[in-house]
Amino acid sequence: MPLVSVREPVLLPDEDLDYLEHLTRSRTTRKDLHERATIVLLSHHGRSDSAIARELGIPRQKVIRTTNRVLAIGVREGLQDLPGRGRPKTISPEARTWIVDLFCRKPVGLGIPTRSGPSGSCNSMFGNTP
């Protein structure tokens, strides 16, 4: 006999249901956020973890982890990515602004010889809009 989830269905208030349905119907929702919202919605409707995993083509452990996280910290926070590993940023926003400004200056006034290279604006390189 297959293993069936013993956890109760996720019971959500109407505003959380509306938020989840908006995420699953939106065409601009990130794939990972859409997947997590679908997991929580299907769990709310009483589907087992195994059935959700089979339907979405994902591991059952991911369904369990997502559902437990939403139950523990709430829908809006539980759907977001957790902070990643790695060393935290050590450069301050002011230092980054100074470096980008220095990089974007024309080298003529600084006494630095110009080089020929691929063309591209500083704004496009750093995602700034003029």
N, C-alpha and C positions, 0 to 999 in steps of 0.2 A: 504494500500500500504506500503511495507517495506521501512524502512529508508535507503537511499542511501547516500554514502559519497559525499560531495560536494567539497572535496579537489581535486585539480588537481593531476594527476599521478606524481610520483616522477621522475624527469628527471635527469639522471645521465650521466656523461662523460664515455667514453669507458674504461678508466683505472679503474674506480670504478666498472663498470659492470664486467670487467675481474676478479677483486678481489672478488666480490660477487659470481660469478660463480665458481671460484676456491674454495671458502669456502664451497659452497653447494655440490661440487663434491668430495671434499677431504674426505677420510675415517678417518682422524685423527682430524678433527675439533670437538671442544667441542659441545655438544648438544645445549646449549643455544645460542652459536654463530651461529651455523647452522640455528637454528630457526629464529633468527633475520635477517640473510642474506636472507633467503627465503622470509620473510615478505617484505623486501625492494625490492627484485627482482620482486615479484608478484605485488607490488604496482607500480613499474616502468612499468610493462606491462599493467597497466590500470585496474587491478582488484580492486573491492571495498573492503573496510575494512571488511564488513560483510562476503563477499565471501572468503576472505583470512582466517578469523577466523574460518569459517565453514570447509574449506579445511584442515587447520592445527589442528583443534580441540582445539583451545585456545580461551580465551575471546577476544571480539572485542576491549575492552579497552586496552589490551596489544598490539594489532596491531596499534591502534591509538598512543599510547605512544611511541612505537618503531619508527614509521614513523616520528612523530613530532621531536623526539630526533635526528634522522639522518638528517632531514631537518635543524634543528637548529645548530648542531655542526659538521656535516660532516659524511661521511660513516664510515671511519676507527675509529674515536673516538666514534661515536654514537652506534656502535655495541658492544663496550666494556662495562664491568660492571661499574656502578658508585661506588664510594667509599661507603663502608658500614657504618652502625652506630656503636656506641660503642666507648669506650675509646681508644685513640691512644696508640701505644706502647710507654712505658716509659724507656725501657732498651735499651742502646746503642748497636751498633754492636760489639764494643770492649768488653763490659761487657758480652754479650752473648758468644763471643768467649772464654773468660776466664772461664765462667761457664761450657761450653761444654768441654773445656780442662781439667778442674778440675774433672769433672764427668768421663772422659774417662781414667784418670790415674789409674794405678794399686794401690790398697790401701796398699800394703806391705810397700812401701817406706814412707808412710804418718803416719804410726803407727795406722792405723784404722783396726780393726778386719775385716776379710773377711766374707762374708755371702754366703751361697749357695742359689742360686735362678735360675730363668730361664736363660738359656744361650742365648747369643746374643751379637753381637759385638756393640761397641759404634757407629761405622760407620753406621750400619744398623738402629740404633735407631734414629739418627739425620739426616739421608739422605745424609751423606758424602760418597764420594767414596774414597777408599784408593789410 
